[in-house]
Amino acid sequence: MTTANTPAPKAPPDEGPEYEILGKYGREAAEVIDTAHGRKSADYLVGEYQLAYGAGWRVWHRRKRG
């Protein structure tokens, strides 16, 4: 809870360009699962989602457009 005298928490600084984490199950269309700031964070999330979703999923990242 914030009050007039307490500043709101600040977002962490950007660590680089924004990335989209995408996933595709089998022959289904790809979908955006998450986003990440910076390549290291994107690589980490791809590994975590691949582990969580399993072998039927293909998970990758790309730089966010626009």
C-alpha positions in Angstrom: 0.0 0.0 0.0 1.3 3.5 -0.9 0.4 6.7 0.7 1.0 10.3 -0.3 4.3 10.3 1.5 5.5 6.9 0.3 6.7 6.7 -3.3 5.5 3.8 -5.5 8.1 1.1 -6.1 10.1 1.6 -9.3 10.3 -0.9 -12.1 13.8 -2.4 -12.6 15.8 -0.7 -15.3 15.7 -2.2 -18.8 18.5 -4.7 -19.4 18.4 -4.4 -23.1 15.8 -4.9 -25.9 12.5 -6.5 -25.2 12.0 -10.1 -26.3 8.9 -12.2 -26.9 8.9 -15.8 -25.6 6.9 -17.9 -28.1 5.7 -21.4 -27.9 4.1 -23.9 -30.3 2.6 -27.3 -29.5 2.8 -29.8 -32.3 1.2 -28.4 -35.4 -0.7 -25.7 -33.7 -0.1 -22.0 -34.3 2.7 -20.3 -32.3 1.6 -18.0 -29.4 3.3 -15.4 -27.3 3.8 -16.9 -23.8 5.8 -14.2 -22.1 8.1 -11.2 -22.5 11.6 -10.5 -21.2 14.0 -7.6 -21.0 17.4 -8.6 -22.2 18.8 -11.6 -24.0 20.0 -13.4 -20.8 16.5 -13.2 -19.3 14.9 -14.4 -22.6 17.4 -17.4 -22.7 16.5 -18.3 -19.1 12.8 -18.2 -19.7 13.0 -20.3 -22.8 14.8 -23.0 -20.8 12.3 -22.8 -18.0 9.2 -22.9 -20.3 10.7 -25.8 -22.3 11.3 -27.8 -19.1 7.8 -27.0 -17.7 5.9 -27.6 -21.0 7.6 -30.8 -22.1 8.8 -32.4 -25.3 5.7 -31.7 -27.3 6.4 -28.0 -27.2 8.9 -25.9 -29.2 9.8 -22.7 -27.3 12.0 -19.9 -28.6 12.4 -16.1 -28.3 12.7 -13.2 -30.7 13.2 -9.5 -30.4 9.9 -7.7 -30.0 8.8 -5.8 -33.1 7.7 -2.2 -33.0 
